[in-house]
Amino acid sequence: MARPTTATIHADALRHNLGRMRACAPGSRVMAVVKADGYGHGLERVARALEGADGFGVAALSDAERLRAAGVSQPIVLLSGFDEADDVPQLRRLQVDTVVHHADQLEMLAAVDGEPIRCWLKVDTGMHRLGFAPADVRDAHARLRALPGVADEIVLMSHFASSDVFDDGRGGGQTQAQMRAFAAATEGLGGARSLSNSAAILGWPQASGDWVRAGGATYGISVVADRTGADFGLRPAMTLATRLLAVKRVARGERIGYSATWECPEDMPVGIAAIGYGDGYPRHAPAGTPVLLDGVEVPVIGRVSMDLMTLDLRGRPQARPGDPVVLWGEVLPVERVADAAGTIGYELVCSITRRVRFVEA
Ligand SMILES: Cc1ncc(COP(=O)(O)O)c(C=O)c1O
């Protein structure tokens, strides 16, 4: 018997979300960020649904290769840049733009010539992950411009650390400081600008520039605390679902699952659903995490195991094996499950494993 666990990917939701990003950043081109296999939704599937995107952002050259093989003709940007000289001919062959964030990359680019590669020069404005320090940007820009293997247009970019704190008068100091640092470091340099991730597209319209880079919002997910994608007019692109495998009555005082972490406070119905951490559902989701059973919320009880989870059916005593169970989707946003499990929706959708059957809707 095939497992009944499915991840349904809603192409119309992906397109709707892309439209929302365009509406929020009307003067910008929209790059759909499809790192981590399209945030777990399936790289080629997402690219097909988003053929109207102006470009795609990836974290691995192999993903760029897959996109080109799937017929993607828009610009593709390698967001983490390359880290080996052998990557340079590959970038050229695949016509992939690369982020340049480190002096070693300038040397690798200088060592190989051929068709020019478009570079996105990354400025570290305060995230302190990748990027040139503001004081080094002009020198890096001049060195890049002097390389025959680099295209004339150099895009200037940075990445926000906390754009999920909106510009609402009560916070957002770090984002403002990053915008100021970027403006100062790049003043007078030609080329397009790109700063905004999803949260900035939604909450910092003044930062949008020439290219926005939409990841989570493309999939309908919010990174803003206590808000769901729907609060921003987004639609979830993934529904994770399964079925009840069994229903049983368990006596008061009996304990449920591995390590007997949950004790039945009364004689009660318990449901066993065909999903666990082997499918990517978070093992650390505690008792009380909501699940939709036949459209009604019931709580997880006991430990989530590899293939199964147990549900408190006191609110749904008529439940039967075969009843539909939704782990997250339109009615139960992934952000609520993530909140309960102490993580973010991004991590949950990226963690679905290969044994889950993906369905396109
Ligand atoms: C450089 C860069 N730009 C854009 C994004 C998209 O971010 P988000 O998914 O929050 O929109 C990411 C993802 O982390 C990134 O690394």
The ligand as a MOL file (V3000), in Angstrom:
LIG
                    3D

  0  0  0     0  0            999 V3000
M  V30 BEGIN CTAB
M  V30 COUNTS 16 16 0 0 0
M  V30 BEGIN ATOM
M  V30 1 C 20.6090 36.7290 -0.9030 0
M  V30 2 C 19.1950 36.3600 -0.6710 0
M  V30 3 N 18.2290 37.0830 -1.2260 0
M  V30 4 C 16.9230 36.7890 -1.0470 0
M  V30 5 C 16.5290 35.7310 -0.2560 0
M  V30 6 C 15.0680 35.4540 -0.0720 0
M  V30 7 O 14.6740 35.6600 1.2620 0
M  V30 8 P 13.1420 35.4480 1.6630 0
M  V30 9 O 12.8800 33.9870 1.5170 0
M  V30 10 O 13.0440 35.8590 3.0760 0
M  V30 11 O 12.3530 36.2450 0.7140 0
M  V30 12 C 17.5110 34.9550 0.3570 0
M  V30 13 C 17.1200 33.8580 1.2400 0
M  V30 14 O 17.6000 33.6670 2.3150 0
M  V30 15 C 18.8810 35.2770 0.1370 0
M  V30 16 O 19.8470 34.5510 0.7050 0
M  V30 END ATOM
M  V30 BEGIN BOND
M  V30 1 1 1 2
M  V30 2 1 2 3
M  V30 3 2 2 15
M  V30 4 2 3 4
M  V30 5 1 4 5
M  V30 6 1 5 6
M  V30 7 2 5 12
M  V30 8 1 6 7
M  V30 9 1 7 8
M  V30 10 2 8 9
M  V30 11 1 8 10
M  V30 12 1 8 11
M  V30 13 1 12 13
M  V30 14 1 12 15
M  V30 15 2 13 14
M  V30 16 1 15 16
M  V30 END BOND
M  V30 END CTAB
M  END
